[in-house]
């Protein structure tokens, strides 16, 4: 049983590495400037893979931290309040 979990963990790690290798990542600055190659990569990735990574998005870290704070606050609410949402 223990070996099964180890194999599953290794498989999961391999799958994550494979996903990273095929994910197109485009700098936000190039998209914002209208760089033709970046726009073409974005279009192709979204149509063929349905996902694309964008690096260097202004304000992302702050918004992410606000989201985590809000999610934790929501999780701490009593169930009867959470059920209203």
N, C-alpha and C positions, 0 to 999 in steps of 0.2 A: 504494500500500500504506500509506504514512504517513497519507494522508487517511482511509483506512478506520479506522485506530486512533484518530484524532482524533474521527471520528464516533461510534465505539463508546464512547469516553470521555465524550463529550458526552451520548450517550444514557443511559449509566450514571448520570451526574450528574443528569439529568432524572428518571430513574426513582427515584433515592433521594429527591429533593425531593418527588415525587408520593407516595411511601410515607410520608414524614413528615407530609404534609398530611392524610392520611386516618387516621393512627394516633391513637387516643384515648389521652390521657395523663391519669392520675388521681393526685392527691396521696395518698401513703400514709396520711397523717394522717386524711384524710376517710374512707378505707376502714376504718381502725382504729376510728374513732369511730362507724362504722355509718351514715354519711351516706347517706340514701336515694337521692339523685341519683347519688352516686358508685357505689353498689352497682348501680343500674340501668344506668349507663354501662358498668360492668365486665361485667355480664351480657350486655348487648347486643353489646358489642365482641367478647367471646369467642365468642358464638354466631354472629354475622354475619361477623366477620373472622378469628377464631381467634387474635387477638393483641391485647394492650393494653399500654400503657406505664404504669409506676407510678413516680412521682417521689418522692424524699425518703425512700427506704427506709433505716431505721436500720441502720448497720453495713455497708451495701452496698459502699462504697469499700474498706473493710478486707478484706472477703471477696473482692472482685474482685482486689485486689493479692495476696492469699494464693494465689488460683487461678493467676494469672499466674506467680508464683514457683514453684509446684508444677509447672505445665506446662513451664516452662523446665528445671527439674530433671529431669523425666521425659524430655524431649526429649534431654537430654545423656547419658542412660544408654546403655550399649551395646545394640545391636539384640537380642542373645540374651536380655537381661533384659526389654526392652520386649515381646518376643513372648510372654512369660509372662502378660501382662495382657490 
